[in-house]
Structure formats: structure tokens, C-alpha cells
């Protein structure tokens, strides 16, 4: 009888523990503010994760898209919210690591106004050129850059954005000048590459991949230490003859308002990690070329601080400043 009681007690405790783990950070709805346009890659992933969190917690988890101002609009809305875990914001390397370096008057401080929660995914940039252009390999492009300083044109979707600064980092590593041509939208950027208006641009599988599949663009190399599991035939920059230790990636993370308890941030982190490990989520992200990145809260801190230091060196050289 005693043994039976012990087993029943153990089952009851296990059930109770499972119930606690399944609870959300608050009793009411959870709102995730996206600093990206509806339908974009980061926004789509945020909604996919929100669905999984809603199922885990058995409570509403909604995504509110508030793009604009290089992420300032969405971040300002969340930084003023009560630090209960009911409000989260989706941000990227530009919002957390680059904006503090290039904005003269930034209305938020990532380290003072926000608390790290979880990394959603990482993705690498590829060197993209026109499929029918003269650059068949990365060495062809690099030879043109060094042969005619200032003649080769590269593009980005925003002055001071990750694409611009990653390209500037490559330029510095090569020790040769190129002409930067900024565009307002990524669709315009990659159309310009395909039509030979500019020579090349960094692009991800999500943004430039559709034109690669359509035969309009070609990926010459990936800016990462290892080849992409989605496009394993594309060499890394170093493998293709480029400079060493030059990498071009971005990442997207969840943050909470300052004052959010560490225990709450950890609870949300664990729930997000569980969502990212689910096969259908992995499959969906792979379609964008995104790599799910479950890990501890500290992972956000490491990425944010590491990239801020890296881009600080680039900003000193290109002297980007935004009012």
C-alpha cells in the first residue's frame, strides 16, 4: 500500500510540475510587437513561434506588427510596457547592435531599456551577382574590385544597415574602394543587381533566393565560417578566395521591457526554445534559409555585444551617422 501511495504521489507531483511549466508568464494575453513589416521573414517567424507559445500556455499570444524608424517605433512601444512578461518585441542585429552606433539621437538604449529573452534564428548573407553577368566566381568579382578601385558598385537596403556595414567590412578587408548605392527596399536592390545597375549585393536566401531560383541571380559565396545547410554547394568567402575572418550574418531575437524578472525571461526563453525545436518550425525556417537558434538568454547578450564591437570598427571607417 505504501509503495502504491508513493507512486500515486510521484505521478501527482509530475502532473503538477507539468502544469506549472505549461503556464505562461502572465495570466492574460501575451503581445509580441514586431518591428518588421507583416509578411517579412522575421515577422512570419514571430507569428509561427507565437502559435506554438499559445498552444503551450493555453492563452492568447498575439503579434502586432509596428515597423518604422529602423525599429524605433516598435521598441519604444514595448520599452514603456509593464515588465510582467506580457509584452515582448522582435528585433535584429540592426536594432540592438548597430543603431546605437549610428544614430545621433536614439530614443532607446538596448542595454538599459530592454531585457534579453531568446534568439529566434540566425541567417547568413550571400554575395549575389547577376546570373548572366561577367562574374562567374568570387575571384572574378574580387579581381574587378582590385583592378578598378571605385568602379565596382555594391548595394544595400539602408545606409548603416547590416547589408551596408557587412559590405563595407569586406571592402576594408580587400583594401580597395567600391561605390555604395543604397536602395529603399530589398526588392529594388536585387532587381538592380539582376539588371546590372549595380554589380553585387549581399543577400539572404529569404530576400535574394527567389531571384536565384528564377535564374536572375547567382550566389558566389556565403559570408559564414561554414557552408549553409540549405545551399551546401555555395562555398564560404574564404573557400572561394576571399579574405579570412570576414563574415556577414544577421540574427533576430526576442526582448522584454527593462525590469522584467530574470525568472520570467528564463521561462519564456525555455518555451521559445521548445517551439524552435519542433520539426514543423525547423522545416518552415529552413525554407527561408533561417537556422533556428535555441539557447540560453546569455546567447542574446553575447551576439549583441560581439556584433556591436565588430560594427563599431566598421562605423569608424565608413563614418555613418543618422540624425
C-alpha positions in Angstrom: 0.0 0.0 0.0 2.8 2.4 0.9 4.5 1.7 -2.4 1.3 2.4 -4.3 0.8 5.7 -2.4 4.4 6.7 -3.3 3.8 6.1 -6.9 0.5 8.0 -6.9 2.2 10.9 -5.1 5.0 10.9 -7.7 2.5 11.0 -10.5 0.6 13.8 -8.9 3.8 15.8 -8.4 4.9 15.2 -12.0 1.5 16.3 -13.3 1.6 19.4 -11.1 5.1 20.2 -12.4 3.9 19.8 -16.0 1.1 22.2 -15.3 3.4 24.8 -13.9 5.7 24.5 -16.9 2.8 24.9 -19.3 1.7 28.2 -17.7 2.6 31.4 -19.5 4.5 34.4 -17.9 1.2 36.1 -17.1 -2.5 35.2 -16.7 -3.7 37.4 -19.5 -2.8 37.7 -23.2 0.8 38.0 -24.3 1.6 40.5 -27.0 4.7 40.3 -29.3 5.4 43.5 -31.1 7.3 43.0 -34.4 9.5 45.8 -35.7 9.2 44.3 -39.2 6.5 44.6 -41.9 3.8 41.9 -41.9 4.8 39.1 -44.2 8.5 39.7 -43.9 10.8 36.8 -42.7 11.2 37.9 -39.1 7.5 38.8 -38.7 6.5 35.4 -40.2 8.8 33.6 -37.7 7.4 35.6 -34.9 3.9 34.6 -35.8 4.9 30.9 -36.1 6.5 31.0 -32.7 3.5 32.8 -31.2 1.3 30.0 -32.4 3.5 27.4 -30.6 3.6 29.5 -27.4 -0.2 29.9 -27.4 -0.5 26.1 -27.6 2.0 25.6 -24.8 0.5 28.2 -22.5 -3.2 27.7 -23.4 -3.6 31.5 -23.6 -3.7 34.1 -26.4 -0.3 35.2 -27.9 -0.8 37.9 -30.5 1.7 39.5 -32.8 1.4 43.3 -33.5 3.5 44.5 -36.5 4.8 48.0 -35.9 7.6 48.7 -38.5 9.2 52.1 -39.0 12.1 54.2 -37.9 14.7 51.4 -38.1 12.8 49.6 -35.3 12.3 52.6 -33.1 8.5 52.7 -33.3 8.1 49.1 -32.1 10.8 49.3 -29.5 9.5 52.5 -27.9 6.1 50.9 -27.6 7.4 48.0 -25.7 10.0 49.6 -23.5 7.3 51.6 -21.8 5.1 48.5 -21.1 4.9 46.9 -17.6 7.7 44.4 -17.1 5.5 41.4 -16.5 6.3 39.2 -19.5 3.1 40.2 -21.2 4.9 42.3 -23.7 7.8 41.2 -26.0 9.4 42.7 -29.0 11.1 41.1 -32.1 14.3 42.9 -33.0 17.5 42.2 -35.0 21.2 43.0 -35.0 20.5 46.4 -36.5 18.1 47.4 -33.7 20.4 46.2 -30.9 24.0 46.4 -32.1 24.1 48.9 -35.0 21.5 51.7 -34.2 23.3 52.8 -31.0 26.5 53.3 -33.1 25.0 55.4 -36.0 22.0 57.4 -34.6 22.9 60.7 -33.0 19.7 60.8 -31.0 18.3 57.3 -30.4 15.2 57.2 -28.2 16.1 53.8 -26.6 19.2 52.1 -25.1 19.1 48.3 -25.7 21.1 47.7 -22.6 19.1 50.0 -20.3 15.6 49.7 -21.7 15.4 46.1 -22.8 16.0 42.7 -21.3 17.3 39.8 -23.5 14.9 36.8 -23.8 15.8 34.5 -26.7 17.4 34.2 -30.1 14.9 33.1 -32.7 17.2 32.4 -35.6 20.4 33.3 -37.4 20.9 33.6 -41.2 23.9 34.3 -43.4 24.3 36.8 -46.3 25.5 35.6 -49.7 27.4 37.5 -52.3 24.8 37.9 -55.1 25.5 38.9 -58.7 23.6 38.8 -62.0 23.3 35.3 -63.3 24.1 36.5 -66.8 26.9 38.8 -65.8 30.7 38.6 -66.1 31.3 37.4 -62.5 31.2 33.6 -62.6 33.2 33.1 -59.4 34.0 35.3 -56.3 37.6 35.6 -57.6 36.2 37.2 -60.8 34.4 39.8 -58.7 37.4 40.4 -56.4 39.7 40.9 -59.4 37.4 43.6 -60.8 37.3 45.3 -57.4 41.0 45.5 -57.0 41.7 46.3 -60.7 39.4 49.4 -60.9 39.1 51.0 -57.4 35.8 52.8 -57.1 34.3 51.4 -60.3 32.5 48.3 -58.9 29.1 49.2 -57.4 27.5 47.4 -54.5 24.1 48.0 -53.0 22.3 47.8 -49.7 18.7 48.3 -48.5 19.6 51.0 -45.9 22.5 53.3 -45.1 24.1 52.0 -42.0 22.1 48.8 -42.1 23.6 45.3 -41.7 24.0 44.8 -45.5 25.8 48.1 -45.9 28.2 47.6 -43.0 28.9 44.0 -43.8 29.8 45.1 -47.4 32.0 47.9 -46.0 33.8 45.4 -43.8 34.6 43.3 -46.9 35.8 46.4 -48.7 38.1 47.2 -45.9 39.5 43.7 -45.8 40.2 43.8 -49.5 41.9 47.2 -49.2 40.1 48.5 -52.3 37.3 51.1 -52.8 33.8 50.4 -54.1 30.8 52.6 -54.8 27.9 52.2 -52.4 24.4 52.6 -53.9 21.6 52.5 -51.3 18.0 51.4 -52.1 14.8 51.8 -50.1 13.6 48.2 -50.4 15.3 44.8 -50.8 13.1 44.1 -53.9 14.6 47.2 -55.6 18.1 46.2 -54.5 18.1 42.7 -56.0 16.3 43.8 -59.2 19.2 46.3 -59.6 21.7 43.5 -59.3 19.9 41.3 -61.8 19.6 44.2 -64.3 23.3 45.2 -64.0 22.5 48.5 -62.5 24.9 47.6 -59.7 27.5 44.8 -59.7 26.7 42.9 -56.5 25.0 42.9 -53.1 24.8 40.8 -50.0 21.5 38.9 -49.8 19.9 36.1 -47.8 18.1 33.1 -49.1 14.9 34.8 -48.0 15.5 38.0 -49.8 17.6 37.2 -52.8 16.8 33.5 -53.0 13.7 33.9 -55.2 15.7 35.6 -57.9 18.4 32.9 -57.7 15.7 30.2 -58.1 14.3 32.2 -61.1 17.7 32.2 -62.8 18.2 36.0 -62.4 20.9 36.0 -59.7 23.8 33.8 -58.7 25.3 33.3 -55.3 29.1 33.3 -55.4 29.9 32.7 -51.7 28.3 32.8 -48.3 29.6 35.1 -45.6 29.9 32.5 -42.8 32.5 30.2 -41.3 30.7 27.2 -42.7 28.6 26.5 -45.7 24.8 26.9 -45.5 23.0 23.6 -44.8 20.3 24.9 -47.2 22.8 25.6 -50.1 25.8 23.4 -49.3 27.2 23.8 -52.9 27.9 27.5 -52.3 31.5 28.0 -50.8 32.3 30.2 -47.9 34.1 33.5 -48.6 37.4 32.1 -47.6 36.9 28.9 -49.6 36.1 31.0 -52.7 39.3 33.0 -52.4 38.1 35.9 -50.2 39.7 37.3 -47.1 39.7 35.4 -43.8 37.7 36.3 -40.8 35.1 38.3 -42.7 31.6 37.2 -42.0 28.2 38.5 -42.9 25.3 37.3 -40.9 22.2 38.6 -39.1 20.0 37.3 -36.3 16.6 38.0 -34.8 15.8 37.9 -31.1 13.0 38.5 -28.6 13.4 41.2 -25.9 11.3 42.3 -23.0 11.0 45.7 -21.1 13.6 46.5 -18.6 12.7 45.3 -15.1 11.3 42.0 -16.4 12.4 39.4 -13.7 15.1 37.1 -14.8 12.9 34.1 -13.9 10.2 35.3 -16.3 12.7 35.9 -19.1 14.1 32.4 -18.5 10.6 30.9 -18.5 9.8 32.5 -21.9 13.3 31.5 -23.2 12.6 27.9 -22.4 9.2 28.0 -24.1 10.6 29.6 -27.2 13.5 27.1 -27.4 10.9 24.3 -27.2 9.0 25.9 -30.1 12.1 26.2 -32.2 12.9 22.5 -31.7 9.6 21.4 -33.2 10.1 19.7 -36.7 7.5 21.8 -38.5 9.1 25.0 -37.2 12.5 23.9 -38.3 11.2 23.0 -41.8 9.4 26.3 -42.2 12.5 28.3 -41.2 14.7 26.2 -43.5 12.5 27.4 -46.4 13.7 30.9 -45.6 17.3 29.9 -45.1 17.0 30.6 -41.4 18.7 28.5 -38.8 16.7 28.1 -35.5 19.0 29.1 -32.6 17.6 27.8 -29.3 19.9 28.6 -26.4 20.1 30.4 -23.1 19.3 34.1 -22.5 23.0 34.8 -22.5 23.2 34.0 -26.2 21.4 37.2 -26.9 23.8 39.2 -24.8 26.8 37.6 -26.5 25.5 38.3 -30.0 24.5 41.8 -29.2 27.8 42.8 -27.6 30.0 40.9 -30.0 28.4 42.5 -33.1 28.3 45.9 -31.6 32.1 45.7 -31.1 32.6 44.4 -34.6 30.4 47.0 -36.3 32.0 49.8 -34.2 35.2 49.3 -36.1 33.4 49.4 -39.4 31.5 52.6 -38.5 34.8 54.3 -37.6 35.9 53.7 -41.2 32.7 54.5 -43.2 31.6 57.3 -40.8 27.9 56.6 -40.9 25.8 59.0 -38.9 22.0 59.4 -38.9 20.1 62.3 -37.2 
